[in-house]
Amino acid sequence: GGEGKVVIVRGVSGNTAGEARANGFKAGLEGTNVEVVAEQPGNWSNDDALQAMENMLIANPDIDGVYSCSDVMLDGILEAIDSAGADDILIYSFDGLTNGCQLVLDGRVQATMQQYPSVMGELAVEYLLQILNGEKTADDFEKFVDSGVAYVTQENAEEALQNAP
């Protein structure tokens, strides 16, 4: 609805990927009436994510949503939400792992962003071979290579499960 209060369960503090995911989420909220009221590291761990989510729920019992910087923390986040009886909180995540896609399919999580690590690996090997074979230099490649993502919702979660890393 374009408004509400959300919290972020981050990865490990200082981790480049986790920081980019959290900062990208916040940038996406600019110009909306959605307010990030708290952020805590979940350290890519369900136990730490559970504790972080419990802390944020105690301090902010009226939140509307959660953004998790990785599907690997969803079980801890859901455990905290279930324990608090806060079943109306919307949850969004990142990674598109098997558990994340299944939780979307089950209706426990609204969406996750699916990455393709196998494509990342294939591109890395392809580019490395081109450099080693003298066909190209590192400077010939873009500094950012898009290996693709998919926005996984209930409508496409079954298909995403087949592609899940």
C-alpha positions as CSV (number, residue, x, y, z in Angstrom):
1,G,0.0,0.0,0.0
2,G,3.0,2.3,-0.1
3,E,3.0,3.0,3.6
4,G,3.9,1.3,6.8
5,K,6.8,0.4,9.2
6,V,9.4,-2.2,8.3
7,V,12.5,-3.8,9.8
8,I,15.5,-5.2,8.1
9,V,17.3,-8.4,9.2
10,R,20.8,-7.8,7.8
11,G,23.6,-10.2,7.1
12,V,27.0,-9.9,8.8
13,S,27.9,-6.3,9.5
14,G,30.4,-5.1,6.9
15,N,29.7,-7.9,4.4
16,T,29.6,-6.3,1.0
17,A,26.7,-8.3,-0.4
18,G,24.6,-7.9,2.7
19,E,25.2,-4.2,2.9
20,A,24.3,-3.8,-0.8
21,R,21.1,-5.7,-0.3
22,A,20.0,-3.7,2.7
23,N,21.0,-0.4,1.1
24,G,19.3,-1.3,-2.2
25,F,16.1,-2.1,-0.3
26,K,16.2,1.2,1.5
27,A,16.9,3.1,-1.8
28,G,13.8,1.3,-3.2
29,L,11.7,2.8,-0.4
30,E,12.7,6.4,-1.2
31,G,9.6,8.4,-2.2
32,T,7.2,6.1,-0.3
33,N,5.7,6.4,3.1
34,V,7.3,3.1,4.2
35,E,9.7,3.8,7.1
36,V,12.5,1.5,8.2
37,V,12.2,1.6,12.0
38,A,14.9,-0.9,12.9
39,E,17.8,-3.0,11.4
40,Q,19.8,-5.6,13.1
41,P,22.3,-8.2,11.8
42,G,21.1,-11.8,11.6
43,N,24.6,-12.9,10.7
44,W,23.3,-15.3,8.0
45,S,22.1,-17.5,10.9
46,N,18.7,-18.6,11.9
47,D,19.6,-18.4,15.6
48,D,20.9,-14.8,15.3
49,A,18.0,-13.8,13.0
50,L,15.5,-15.2,15.6
51,Q,17.2,-13.0,18.3
52,A,17.3,-10.0,16.1
53,M,13.7,-10.3,15.0
54,E,12.6,-10.9,18.6
55,N,14.4,-7.7,19.7
56,M,12.9,-5.6,16.9
57,L,9.4,-6.9,17.6
58,I,9.7,-6.0,21.3
59,A,10.8,-2.5,20.4
60,N,8.4,-2.2,17.4
61,P,5.3,-4.3,18.0
62,D,3.4,-2.4,15.3
63,I,5.6,-3.3,12.3
64,D,4.0,-4.1,8.9
65,G,6.9,-5.8,7.2
66,V,10.3,-7.5,7.3
67,Y,13.0,-7.5,4.7
68,S,15.5,-10.3,5.1
69,C,18.9,-10.0,3.4
70,S,18.9,-13.7,2.8
71,D,16.5,-16.7,2.7
72,V,18.9,-18.5,5.1
73,M,17.5,-16.5,8.0
74,L,13.8,-16.9,7.2
75,D,13.2,-19.8,9.6
76,G,14.5,-17.8,12.5
77,I,12.5,-14.7,11.5
78,L,9.3,-16.8,11.1
79,E,9.9,-18.4,14.5
80,A,10.0,-15.0,16.2
81,I,7.0,-13.8,14.3
82,D,5.0,-16.9,15.1
83,S,6.0,-16.7,18.8
84,A,4.8,-13.1,18.9
85,G,1.5,-14.0,17.2
86,A,2.2,-11.4,14.6
87,D,0.8,-13.3,11.6
88,D,-0.1,-10.1,9.7
89,I,3.5,-9.1,9.0
90,L,4.6,-9.2,5.3
91,I,8.0,-10.8,4.7
92,Y,10.3,-10.2,1.7
93,S,13.6,-11.9,1.2
94,F,16.6,-12.3,-1.1
95,D,18.4,-15.4,-2.6
96,G,15.6,-17.5,-4.1
97,L,16.9,-20.6,-2.3
98,T,14.8,-23.8,-2.1
99,N,13.5,-22.9,1.4
100,G,12.7,-19.3,0.4
101,C,10.8,-20.4,-2.7
102,Q,8.9,-23.0,-0.8
103,L,7.9,-20.5,1.9
104,V,6.7,-18.2,-0.9
105,L,4.7,-21.1,-2.4
106,D,3.3,-21.9,1.1
107,G,2.2,-18.2,1.5
108,R,4.5,-17.6,4.6
109,V,6.7,-15.2,2.7
110,Q,5.4,-12.7,0.1
111,A,8.4,-12.8,-2.3
112,T,12.1,-13.5,-2.7
113,M,14.6,-12.4,-5.3
114,Q,16.2,-15.4,-6.9
115,Q,19.8,-15.3,-8.1
116,Y,21.6,-17.8,-10.3
117,P,24.9,-18.8,-8.8
118,S,25.5,-21.4,-11.5
119,V,25.3,-18.7,-14.2
120,M,27.7,-16.5,-12.1
121,G,30.1,-19.4,-12.0
122,E,29.8,-20.2,-15.7
123,L,30.4,-16.6,-16.7
124,A,33.4,-16.4,-14.3
125,V,35.0,-19.5,-15.9
126,E,34.2,-18.3,-19.4
127,Y,35.8,-14.9,-18.8
128,L,38.8,-16.4,-17.0
129,L,39.4,-18.8,-19.9
130,Q,39.3,-15.9,-22.4
131,I,41.9,-14.0,-20.4
132,L,44.1,-17.1,-19.9
133,N,43.9,-17.9,-23.7
134,G,45.0,-14.3,-24.4
135,E,41.7,-13.5,-26.2
136,K,40.8,-10.7,-23.9
137,T,42.2,-8.8,-20.9
138,A,40.4,-8.0,-17.7
139,D,39.9,-4.5,-18.9
140,D,37.8,-5.8,-21.8
141,F,35.0,-6.8,-19.5
142,E,32.4,-4.6,-17.8
143,K,33.0,-4.1,-14.1
144,F,29.5,-5.2,-13.4
145,V,28.1,-8.4,-15.0
146,D,24.4,-9.1,-14.7
147,S,23.8,-12.8,-14.3
148,G,20.0,-12.2,-13.9
149,V,17.5,-12.4,-11.1
150,A,13.8,-13.3,-10.8
151,Y,11.2,-11.8,-8.5
152,V,9.6,-14.9,-7.0
153,T,5.9,-14.7,-5.9
154,Q,3.3,-17.3,-5.5
155,E,2.5,-17.1,-9.2
156,N,6.0,-18.4,-10.2
157,A,7.3,-20.1,-7.1
158,E,6.8,-23.6,-8.4
159,E,9.0,-22.8,-11.4
160,A,11.5,-21.0,-9.2
161,L,11.8,-24.1,-7.0
162,Q,13.1,-26.0,-10.0
163,N,15.8,-23.4,-10.5
164,A,16.6,-22.9,-6.9
165,P,20.2,-23.3,-5.8
